[in-house]
Amino acid sequence: MNIFRFFKMWIVVSFIKTNNIADCYVLYKSNNIYQVKNIVKINDMDKIIILCNIFLSKKPFYETPINSNIFNIYEVNNLSDELTLINLDEIKRKNMIIKLNDGQKIYVPILHSYSYLFLKTWIVLSFDDDNTVECVPNFWYKNNVCAWPNKTVINHTKMIERRFNPNNLEFDFIKARKLSKNIDTLSEARRKTKRAEETSELSSANDDKESKKIRHKNFNSRNVV
């Protein structure tokens, strides 16, 4: 069966440039390293999938005075010809490959992408104005204020999934309280949100316990900061 008949071309996510051979590599949650070939969307669904090739060989670039894998720096080889599908939400970070004069391929972090990818986490929070709960990208929340798509946005769910950068045209900024933080994936954040709706509390090693009436945010009604 040809799995690719289920896919169609999709807009390239801003932090990956698949047309630049030095700038299209990602580290997955399994710590495997992939070269991104394309970014696709499953027909009639909102799920985005990465089409890529895996490096079959990976080892630390250096081991003294400290092992380089602590910094996600590796020597990689043997790029597979077989295409693989991975989830966008489970990419840990974007890196690049530097080719040395002796032919070594070194996979190194892109420093300016550190805060966006390495800290690519989600939080669950409660809005102060109407006591509703939602999960959002970590960088939407700062200083007890959360960015939230305003009434001009047709589909706020897609903006959450694609981790849009907040702006003053499409977002309002609302006071909120954090319920759960450092969530690795959107699916896990949604499970925590659902659990909050069912039990009216969240609790784990990284959670701040809260008990309150929980419901989903109505993005057409809010008190803006």
C-alpha positions in Angstrom: 0.0 0.0 0.0 1.3 3.5 -0.9 1.1 5.4 2.4 1.8 8.7 0.6 -1.6 8.8 -1.1 -3.0 9.8 2.3 -0.9 12.9 2.4 -0.8 16.3 0.7 1.7 19.1 0.6 1.5 21.5 3.5 3.1 24.8 4.5 6.6 24.3 5.8 6.9 25.1 9.5 8.9 28.2 10.1 11.8 26.6 12.1 12.7 24.0 9.5 14.0 24.9 6.0 13.7 21.7 3.9 15.3 23.5 0.9 18.5 24.2 2.8 20.6 21.0 3.2 22.5 22.4 6.2 19.4 23.6 8.0 16.9 20.7 7.9 17.9 18.4 10.7 16.1 17.6 13.9 16.6 15.6 17.1 13.6 13.5 18.0 12.3 12.5 21.4 14.0 9.1 21.0 17.3 11.0 20.4 17.4 9.7 16.9 18.6 12.3 14.3 16.7 12.9 11.1 17.0 14.9 7.9 13.7 16.5 7.1 12.5 16.0 3.5 9.0 17.5 3.8 6.2 18.4 6.1 2.8 17.1 5.3 -0.8 17.1 6.6 -3.0 14.0 6.8 -6.0 14.6 4.6 -9.1 15.7 6.4 -7.2 15.9 9.7 -5.3 18.5 11.7 -2.3 16.2 12.3 1.0 17.4 10.9 3.7 14.7 10.1 7.3 15.1 9.3 8.7 13.1 6.3 12.4 12.3 6.9 15.4 10.0 6.7 17.2 8.7 9.8 20.9 8.6 10.4 21.8 5.0 11.2 25.1 5.9 12.8 25.5 8.4 15.7 28.3 8.7 18.2 29.7 11.5 20.5 32.0 13.9 18.6 34.3 14.1 21.6 34.5 12.3 24.9 36.9 14.5 26.9 36.9 16.6 28.9 33.2 15.9 28.8 31.0 13.7 26.6 29.6 15.8 23.7 26.2 14.0 23.8 25.4 16.1 26.9 25.2 19.0 24.5 23.5 17.1 21.7 26.7 17.2 19.6 27.3 14.1 17.6 29.2 12.7 14.6 26.6 11.2 12.3 26.8 8.9 9.2 24.9 6.5 7.0 21.7 8.4 6.2 19.0 5.9 5.4 17.4 5.9 2.0 14.1 4.8 3.5 11.6 7.5 4.3 10.2 7.6 7.9 7.3 9.5 9.4 7.6 11.2 12.7 5.3 13.5 14.7 5.9 17.3 14.7 5.0 17.6 18.4 7.7 15.1 19.5 10.7 16.9 17.9 13.1 18.0 20.7 15.1 20.6 18.8 16.5 21.7 15.5 20.2 21.4 14.8 22.5 21.7 11.8 25.2 19.6 10.3 28.7 20.9 9.7 31.0 19.0 7.3 34.7 19.0 8.3 37.6 18.9 5.9 38.2 15.2 6.7 34.6 14.4 5.7 33.2 14.1 9.2 29.6 15.2 9.6 29.0 16.9 12.9 25.5 17.5 14.2 25.4 20.6 16.4 22.8 22.8 18.1 21.6 26.0 16.6 21.9 28.4 19.5 19.3 30.8 18.4 16.7 28.0 18.3 17.4 26.9 21.9 14.5 28.6 23.6 12.0 27.7 20.9 12.8 24.0 20.4 14.8 22.7 23.3 12.2 24.3 25.6 9.3 23.4 23.3 6.9 22.5 26.0 3.3 23.1 26.9 1.4 24.3 29.9 -2.2 24.0 31.3 -3.6 27.2 32.8 -6.7 28.8 34.2 -7.9 32.2 33.0 -8.8 34.6 35.8 -11.6 36.3 34.0 -14.0 33.3 33.6 -12.2 30.5 35.4 -11.8 28.4 32.2 -8.9 26.1 31.5 -6.7 25.5 28.4 -3.4 24.1 27.3 -1.1 26.4 25.3 2.5 26.6 24.1 4.9 27.5 26.9 6.0 30.8 25.4 2.4 32.1 25.3 2.5 32.5 29.0 4.7 35.1 30.8 4.4 37.1 34.0 0.9 35.7 34.8 -0.5 36.8 31.4 -1.4 34.4 28.6 -1.6 35.3 24.9 -4.9 34.0 23.5 -6.3 34.2 19.9 -8.9 37.0 19.6 -12.3 36.9 17.8 -10.7 37.7 14.4 -9.1 34.2 14.4 -11.3 31.5 12.8 -9.6 28.5 14.3 -7.7 29.1 17.5 -7.0 25.4 17.9 -4.7 25.4 14.9 -2.8 28.3 16.2 -2.1 26.4 19.4 -1.1 23.2 17.5 1.3 25.1 15.2 2.7 27.2 18.1 2.1 30.6 16.4 4.1 33.5 17.8 1.7 35.9 19.6 1.2 39.3 18.0 -1.0 42.3 18.8 -3.3 41.8 15.7 -4.5 38.3 16.3 -4.0 37.9 20.1 -5.4 39.3 23.3 -3.4 39.1 26.5 -5.3 37.8 29.5 -4.4 37.2 33.2 -4.1 33.5 34.0 -2.8 31.1 36.5 -0.6 28.2 35.7 -1.9 24.7 36.7 0.6 22.4 35.1 4.0 23.1 33.4 6.9 21.4 31.6 4.6 19.2 29.5 6.5 17.5 26.7 3.8 17.1 24.1 0.5 18.6 23.2 -1.3 15.3 23.5 -0.1 15.0 27.1 -1.2 18.6 27.8 -4.7 17.8 26.4 -4.9 14.7 28.6 -4.1 16.9 31.6 -6.7 19.4 30.5 -9.3 16.7 30.2 -8.4 15.3 33.6 -8.8 18.8 35.1 -12.2 19.1 33.6 -13.2 15.7 35.1 -11.6 16.0 38.5 -11.3 19.8 38.9 -7.6 19.4 40.0 -4.2 18.7 38.6 -1.4 17.1 40.6 2.0 15.8 39.7 5.7 16.5 40.5 5.5 19.5 38.2 1.9 20.7 38.9 0.5 23.4 41.1 -2.6 22.0 42.7 -5.8 24.0 42.0 -9.4 23.2 42.7 -12.0 25.2 40.7 -14.9 24.9 38.2 -13.2 24.0 34.9 -14.5 24.5 31.4 -13.0 25.4 28.0 -12.1 29.0 27.1 -14.6 30.9 24.9 -12.2 32.9 22.7 -14.9 35.5 21.8 -15.4 36.6 25.4 -12.6 37.7 27.8 -11.2 40.5 29.9 -8.1 41.8 28.2 -5.1 43.1 30.2 
